[in-house]
């Protein structure tokens, strides 16, 4: 049975396996991985996990600048990640309140749909009344996931990252 957990150094090796499966680059939506994050060494990984915890902390939540990160895990296998951005700033308006990604070998099992439902519950607890989610125009799996949770298409936007569908989900 999958569960959403806060990032943890305990799963360093399992996280690296998931990361390697995606291949090079920073395309694991939901993990909060930045270009300067060094995650291969235990110390670098611990520093990154600490940064994610800080972004999820009470101080960040109080300023609406925080982000709740959760990993989608079963046992010691990391299937993916999901992130809930708390405020409504320029970054959220471009990237959405929620970003998620499922490693290629774990796709097609409904994990993203399940995780999105759980993170929407966390958005309600934060007091959000609606959330924005964006996905690439041709990402039909994400379209199905978002629409399963009553996402309403606002439109398609041409961005520096390509054409993106923009959906709103009322909570």
NUVOGU-979359 format. One record per atom (N, C-alpha, C): residue number from 1; residue in one letter; atom name; x, y, z. Coordinates in steps of 0.2 Angstrom, whole numbers. Layout:
BEGIN
R resi resn name    xx    yy    zz
R  NUM    A   CA     X     Y     Z
...
! end
This chain:
BEGIN
R resi resn name    xx    yy    zz
R    1    X    N     4    -6     0
R    1    X   CA     0     0     0
R    1    X    C     4     6     0
R    2    X    N     3    11    -5
R    2    X   CA     8    17    -5
R    2    X    C     6    21     1
R    3    X    N    11    26     2
R    3    X   CA    10    31     7
R    3    X    C    13    37     5
R    4    X    N    11    43     7
R    4    X   CA    15    49     6
R    4    X    C    19    51    13
R    5    X    N    25    52    12
R    5    X   CA    29    53    18
R    5    X    C    33    60    17
R    6    X    N    35    63    22
R    6    X   CA    40    68    21
R    6    X    C    47    66    19
R    7    X    N    50    70    15
R    7    X   CA    57    67    13
R    7    X    C    61    65    19
R    8    X    N    65    60    18
R    8    X   CA    69    57    23
R    8    X    C    76    55    21
R    9    X    N    81    56    25
R    9    X   CA    88    53    23
R    9    X    C    88    46    23
R   10    X    N    83    43    26
R   10    X   CA    83    35    27
R   10    X    C    83    32    20
R   11    X    N    79    36    15
R   11    X   CA    78    33     9
R   11    X    C    83    36     3
R   12    X    N    89    38     5
R   12    X   CA    94    40     1
R   12    X    C    95    36    -5
R   13    X    N    97    30    -4
R   13    X   CA    98    25    -9
R   13    X    C    92    24   -14
R   14    X    N    86    23   -11
R   14    X   CA    80    22   -15
R   14    X    C    78    28   -19
R   15    X    N    79    34   -16
R   15    X   CA    78    40   -20
R   15    X    C    83    40   -26
R   16    X    N    89    39   -25
R   16    X   CA    94    39   -30
R   16    X    C    92    34   -36
R   17    X    N    89    28   -34
R   17    X   CA    87    24   -39
R   17    X    C    81    27   -43
R   18    X    N    77    30   -40
R   18    X   CA    71    33   -44
R   18    X    C    74    39   -48
R   19    X    N    79    43   -45
R   19    X   CA    82    48   -49
R   19    X    C    85    46   -55
R   20    X    N    89    40   -54
R   20    X   CA    93    38   -60
R   20    X    C    88    35   -66
R   21    X    N    83    32   -64
R   21    X   CA    78    30   -69
R   21    X    C    75    35   -73
R   22    X    N    74    41   -70
R   22    X   CA    72    47   -75
R   22    X    C    78    49   -80
R   23    X    N    84    48   -78
R   23    X   CA    89    50   -82
R   23    X    C    91    57   -80
R   24    X    N    96    60   -84
R   24    X   CA    99    66   -82
R   24    X    C    94    72   -83
R   25    X    N    95    77   -79
R   25    X   CA    91    83   -79
R   25    X    C    87    84   -73
R   26    X    N    83    89   -72
R   26    X   CA    79    91   -67
R   26    X    C    72    90   -68
R   27    X    N    69    85   -70
R   27    X   CA    62    84   -73
R   27    X    C    58    80   -68
R   28    X    N    60    78   -62
R   28    X   CA    56    75   -57
R   28    X    C    52    79   -54
R   29    X    N    46    81   -57
R   29    X   CA    42    86   -54
R   29    X    C    39    83   -47
R   30    X    N    39    88   -42
R   30    X   CA    37    85   -35
R   30    X    C    42    84   -30
R   31    X    N    48    84   -33
R   31    X   CA    54    83   -28
R   31    X    C    57    89   -25
R   32    X    N    56    95   -29
R   32    X   CA    59   101   -27
R   32    X    C    67   101   -28
R   33    X    N    69    98   -33
R   33    X   CA    76    97   -34
R   33    X    C    78   103   -38
R   34    X    N    83   107   -36
R   34    X   CA    86   112   -40
R   34    X    C    92   111   -43
R   35    X    N    95   115   -48
R   35    X   CA   101   114   -51
R   35    X    C   107   114   -47
R   36    X    N   107   117   -41
R   36    X   CA   113   117   -37
R   36    X    C   113   112   -32
R   37    X    N   107   108   -31
R   37    X   CA   107   103   -26
R   37    X    C   111    97   -28
R   38    X    N   116    95   -23
R   38    X   CA   120    90   -24
R   38    X    C   117    84   -20
R   39    X    N   115    79   -23
R   39    X   CA   111    74   -19
R   39    X    C   114    67   -19
R   40    X    N   120    66   -22
R   40    X   CA   123    60   -23
R   40    X    C   127    58   -16
R   41    X    N   130    62   -13
R   41    X   CA   133    61    -7
R   41    X    C   128    61    -1
R   42    X    N   130    57     4
R   42    X   CA   125    57    10
R   42    X    C   125    64    13
R   43    X    N   130    68    13
R   43    X   CA   130    75    16
R   43    X    C   126    79    12
R   44    X    N   127    79     5
R   44    X   CA   123    83     1
R   44    X    C   116    82     1
R   45    X    N   114    75     1
R   45    X   CA   107    73     1
R   45    X    C   104    75     8
R   46    X    N   108    75    14
R   46    X   CA   105    77    20
R   46    X    C   104    85    20
R   47    X    N   108    88    17
R   47    X   CA   107    96    16
R   47    X    C   101    97    12
R   48    X    N   100    94     7
R   48    X   CA    94    95     3
R   48    X    C    88    93     6
R   49    X    N    88    87    10
R   49    X   CA    82    85    13
R   49    X    C    80    91    19
R   50    X    N    85    93    22
R   50    X   CA    84    98    27
R   50    X    C    81   105    24
R   51    X    N    83   106    18
R   51    X   CA    81   112    15
R   51    X    C    73   111    13
R   52    X    N    72   105    11
R   52    X   CA    64   104    10
R   52    X    C    60   104    16
R   53    X    N    63   102    21
R   53    X   CA    59   102    28
R   53    X    C    58   109    30
R   54    X    N    63   113    29
R   54    X   CA    63   121    30
R   54    X    C    57   124    26
R   55    X    N    57   122    20
R   55    X   CA    52   125    16
R   55    X    C    45   123    18
R   56    X    N    44   117    21
R   56    X   CA    38   114    23
R   56    X    C    36   117    30
R   57    X    N    41   120    34
R   57    X   CA    40   122    41
R   57    X    C    35   127    42
R   58    X    N    33   128    48
R   58    X   CA    28   133    51
R   58    X    C    30   140    49
R   59    X    N    36   142    49
R   59    X   CA    38   149    47
R   59    X    C    36   150    40
R   60    X    N    37   145    35
R   60    X   CA    36   146    28
R   60    X    C    29   146    27
R   61    X    N    25   141    30
R   61    X   CA    18   141    30
R   61    X    C    14   147    32
R   62    X    N    17   150    37
R   62    X   CA    14   157    39
R   62    X    C    15   162    34
R   63    X    N    20   162    30
R   63    X   CA    21   168    25
R   63    X    C    18   166    19
R   64    X    N    15   160    18
R   64    X   CA    12   158    11
R   64    X    C    17   157     6
R   65    X    N    24   156     8
R   65    X   CA    29   155     4
R   65    X    C    32   148     4
R   66    X    N    29   144     8
R   66    X   CA    31   137     9
R   66    X    C    29   133     4
R   67    X    N    31   126     4
R   67    X   CA    30   121     0
R   67    X    C    30   115     4
R   68    X    N    25   111     3
R   68    X   CA    25   104     7
R   68    X    C    27    99     2
R   69    X    N    32    95     3
R   69    X   CA    35    90    -1
R   69    X    C    33    83     2
R   70    X    N    31    79    -2
R   70    X   CA    29    72     0
R   70    X    C    32    67    -5
R   71    X    N    35    62    -3
R   71    X   CA    37    56    -7
R   71    X    C    32    51    -7
R   72    X    N    31    48   -13
R   72    X   CA    26    42   -14
R   72    X    C    30    36   -13
R   73    X    N    29    32    -8
R   73    X   CA    33    27    -7
R   73    X    C    29    20    -5
R   74    X    N    32    15    -6
R   74    X   CA    29     8    -4
R   74    X    C    35     4    -1
R   75    X    N    35     3     5
R   75    X   CA    41     0     8
R   75    X    C    47     4     8
R   76    X    N    52     2     5
R   76    X   CA    58     6     4
R   76    X    C    59     8    -4
R   77    X    N    53     8    -8
R   77    X   CA    54    10   -15
R   77    X    C    51    17   -15
R   78    X    N    54    21   -18
R   78    X   CA    52    28   -20
R   78    X    C    49    28   -27
R   79    X    N    42    29   -27
R   79    X   CA    39    29   -34
R   79    X    C    39    36   -37
R   80    X    N    39    41   -33
R   80    X   CA    38    48   -35
R   80    X    C    38    53   -30
R   81    X    N    36    59   -32
R   81    X   CA    35    65   -27
R   81    X    C    30    69   -29
R   82    X    N    27    73   -24
R   82    X   CA    22    78   -25
R   82    X    C    23    84   -21
R   83    X    N    22    90   -24
R   83    X   CA    24    96   -20
R   83    X    C    17   100   -20
R   84    X    N    16   103   -14
R   84    X   CA    10   108   -14
R   84    X    C    13   115   -12
R   85    X    N    13   119   -16
R   85    X   CA    16   126   -15
R   85    X    C    10   130   -12
R   86    X    N    11   134    -6
R   86    X   CA     6   136    -2
R   86    X    C     3   143    -4
R   87    X    N     7   147    -7
R   87    X   CA     4   154    -9
R   87    X    C     2   155   -16
R   88    X    N     1   161   -18
R   88    X   CA    -1   162   -25
R   88    X    C     4   168   -27
R   89    X    N    10   166   -29
R   89    X   CA    15   171   -31
R   89    X    C    16   170   -39
R   90    X    N    21   173   -41
R   90    X   CA    22   172   -49
R   90    X    C    25   165   -50
R   91    X    N    28   162   -46
R   91    X   CA    31   155   -47
R   91    X    C    24   151   -48
R   92    X    N    20   151   -43
R   92    X   CA    14   147   -43
R   92    X    C    10   148   -49
R   93    X    N     9   155   -51
R   93    X   CA     5   156   -57
R   93    X    C     8   153   -63
R   94    X    N    15   152   -63
R   94    X   CA    18   149   -69
R   94    X    C    18   142   -68
R   95    X    N    20   139   -63
R   95    X   CA    21   132   -62
R   95    X    C    15   128   -58
R   96    X    N    10   132   -55
R   96    X   CA     5   129   -52
R   96    X    C     6   128   -44
R   97    X    N     1   126   -41
R   97    X   CA     1   125   -34
R   97    X    C     4   118   -32
R   98    X    N     3   113   -37
R   98    X   CA     4   106   -36
R   98    X    C     8   104   -42
R   99    X    N    14   101   -41
R   99    X   CA    18    97   -46
R   99    X    C    19    90   -43
R  100    X    N    19    85   -48
R  100    X   CA    21    79   -46
R  100    X    C    24    75   -52
R  101    X    N    27    69   -50
R  101    X   CA    30    65   -55
R  101    X    C    31    58   -52
R  102    X    N    30    53   -57
R  102    X   CA    30    46   -55
R  102    X    C    36    43   -59
R  103    X    N    40    39   -56
R  103    X   CA    46    36   -60
R  103    X    C    43    32   -65
R  104    X    N    47    31   -71
R  104    X   CA    44    28   -77
R  104    X    C    41    21   -75
R  105    X    N    45    17   -71
R  105    X   CA    43    10   -70
R  105    X    C    37     9   -66
R  106    X    N    35    15   -62
R  106    X   CA    29    15   -58
R  106    X    C    23    18   -61
R  107    X    N    23    20   -67
R  107    X   CA    18    23   -70
R  107    X    C    12    18   -72
R  108    X    N     6    21   -73
R  108    X   CA     0    16   -75
R  108    X    C    -3    13   -69
R  109    X    N    -1    14   -63
R  109    X   CA    -4    11   -57
R  109    X    C    -9    15   -53
R  110    X    N   -10    21   -56
R  110    X   CA   -14    26   -52
R  110    X    C   -11    29   -46
R  111    X    N    -5    29   -46
R  111    X   CA    -1    32   -40
R  111    X    C    -2    40   -40
R  112    X    N    -1    43   -46
R  112    X   CA    -2    50   -46
R  112    X    C    -9    52   -44
R  113    X    N   -14    49   -47
R  113    X   CA   -21    50   -45
R  113    X    C   -22    50   -37
R  114    X    N   -19    44   -35
R  114    X   CA   -20    43   -27
R  114    X    C   -16    49   -24
R  115    X    N   -10    50   -26
R  115    X   CA    -6    56   -22
R  115    X    C    -9    62   -23
R  116    X    N   -12    64   -29
R  116    X   CA   -15    71   -29
R  116    X    C   -21    71   -25
R  117    X    N   -25    66   -24
R  117    X   CA   -31    66   -19
R  117    X    C   -29    67   -12
R  118    X    N   -23    64   -10
R  118    X   CA   -21    65    -3
R  118    X    C   -18    73    -2
R  119    X    N   -14    75    -7
R  119    X   CA   -11    82    -7
R  119    X    C   -17    87    -7
R  120    X    N   -22    86   -11
R  120    X   CA   -28    90   -11
R  120    X    C   -31    91    -3
R  121    X    N   -31    85     0
R  121    X   CA   -33    86     7
R  121    X    C   -29    90    11
R  122    X    N   -22    90    10
R  122    X   CA   -18    95    14
R  122    X    C   -19   102    12
R  123    X    N   -20   103     5
R  123    X   CA   -22   110     3
R  123    X    C   -28   113     7
R  124    X    N   -33   108     8
R  124    X   CA   -39   110    11
R  124    X    C   -37   112    19
R  125    X    N   -33   108    22
R  125    X   CA   -31   110    29
R  125    X    C   -27   117    29
R  126    X    N   -23   118    24
R  126    X   CA   -20   125    23
R  126    X    C   -25   131    22
R  127    X    N   -31   129    20
R  127    X   CA   -36   134    19
R  127    X    C   -37   137    12
R  128    X    N   -33   133     7
R  128    X   CA   -34   135     0
R  128    X    C   -41   133    -2
R  129    X    N   -44   138    -6
R  129    X   CA   -51   136    -9
R  129    X    C   -50   134   -16
R  130    X    N   -45   135   -19
R  130    X   CA   -44   132   -26
R  130    X    C   -36   131   -27
R  131    X    N   -34   127   -32
R  131    X   CA   -27   126   -33
R  131    X    C   -26   126   -41
R  132    X    N   -21   128   -43
R  132    X   CA   -19   128   -50
R  132    X    C   -14   122   -51
R  133    X    N   -15   119   -57
R  133    X   CA   -11   113   -59
R  133    X    C   -10   114   -66
R  134    X    N    -3   114   -68
R  134    X   CA    -2   114   -75
R  134    X    C     2   108   -77
R  135    X    N     1   106   -84
R  135    X   CA     4   100   -87
R  135    X    C     6   102   -94
R  136    X    N    10    98   -97
R  136    X   CA    12    99  -104
R  136    X    C     6    96  -108
R  137    X    N     4   100  -113
R  137    X   CA    -2    99  -117
R  137    X    C    -2    91  -119
R  138    X    N     3    88  -121
R  138    X   CA     3    81  -123
R  138    X    C     4    76  -118
R  139    X    N     4    78  -111
R  139    X   CA     4    73  -106
R  139    X    C    -3    71  -104
R  140    X    N    -5    66  -108
R  140    X   CA   -12    64  -107
R  140    X    C   -13    60  -100
R  141    X    N    -8    57   -97
R  141    X   CA    -9    54   -91
R  141    X    C   -10    59   -85
R  142    X    N    -7    65   -86
R  142    X   CA    -8    70   -81
R  142    X    C   -15    73   -82
R  143    X    N   -17    74   -88
R  143    X   CA   -23    77   -90
R  143    X    C   -29    72   -87
R  144    X    N   -28    66   -87
R  144    X   CA   -33    61   -84
R  144    X    C   -33    62   -77
R  145    X    N   -27    62   -74
R  145    X   CA   -26    63   -66
R  145    X    C   -30    69   -64
R  146    X    N   -28    75   -67
R  146    X   CA   -31    81   -65
R  146    X    C   -39    81   -66
R  147    X    N   -41    79   -72
R  147    X   CA   -48    79   -73
R  147    X    C   -52    74   -68
R  148    X    N   -48    69   -66
R  148    X   CA   -51    64   -61
R  148    X    C   -53    68   -55
R  149    X    N   -49    73   -53
R  149    X   CA   -51    77   -47
R  149    X    C   -54    83   -49
R  150    X    N   -58    83   -54
R  150    X   CA   -63    89   -56
R  150    X    C   -59    95   -58
R  151    X    N   -53    94   -61
R  151    X   CA   -49   100   -64
R  151    X    C   -53   103   -69
R  152    X    N   -54   109   -69
R  152    X   CA   -57   113   -75
R  152    X    C   -52   117   -79
R  153    X    N   -51   115   -85
R  153    X   CA   -46   118   -90
R  153    X    C   -48   126   -90
R  154    X    N   -43   130   -89
R  154    X   CA   -43   137   -89
R  154    X    C   -41   139   -97
R  155    X    N   -36   135   -99
R  155    X   CA   -34   136  -106
R  155    X    C   -27   133  -107
R  156    X    N   -24   135  -112
R  156    X   CA   -17   133  -114
R  156    X    C   -13   139  -115
R  157    X    N    -7   139  -112
R  157    X   CA    -2   144  -112
R  157    X    C     4   142  -115
R  158    X    N     7   147  -119
R  158    X   CA    13   146  -122
R  158    X    C    19   149  -117
R  159    X    N    23   144  -115
R  159    X   CA    28   147  -110
R  159    X    C    35   145  -113
R  160    X    N    40   147  -109
R  160    X   CA    47   145  -111
R  160    X    C    48   138  -110
R  161    X    N    44   134  -107
R  161    X   CA    44   127  -106
R  161    X    C    40   123  -111
R  162    X    N    37   127  -116
R  162    X   CA    32   124  -121
R  162    X    C    25   125  -119
R  163    X    N    20   122  -123
R  163    X   CA    13   123  -122
R  163    X    C    11   119  -115
R  164    X    N     8   123  -111
R  164    X   CA     5   120  -105
R  164    X    C    -2   121  -104
R  165    X    N    -6   116  -102
R  165    X   CA   -13   116  -100
R  165    X    C   -13   119   -93
R  166    X    N   -18   123   -91
R  166    X   CA   -19   126   -85
R  166    X    C   -26   124   -82
R  167    X    N   -26   121   -76
R  167    X   CA   -32   118   -73
R  167    X    C   -32   121   -66
R  168    X    N   -39   122   -65
R  168    X   CA   -40   124   -58
R  168    X    C   -45   119   -55
R  169    X    N   -43   117   -48
R  169    X   CA   -47   113   -44
R  169    X    C   -50   116   -39
R  170    X    N   -57   117   -38
R  170    X   CA   -60   120   -32
R  170    X    C   -60   115   -26
R  171    X    N   -58   117   -21
R  171    X   CA   -58   113   -15
R  171    X    C   -64   114   -10
! end
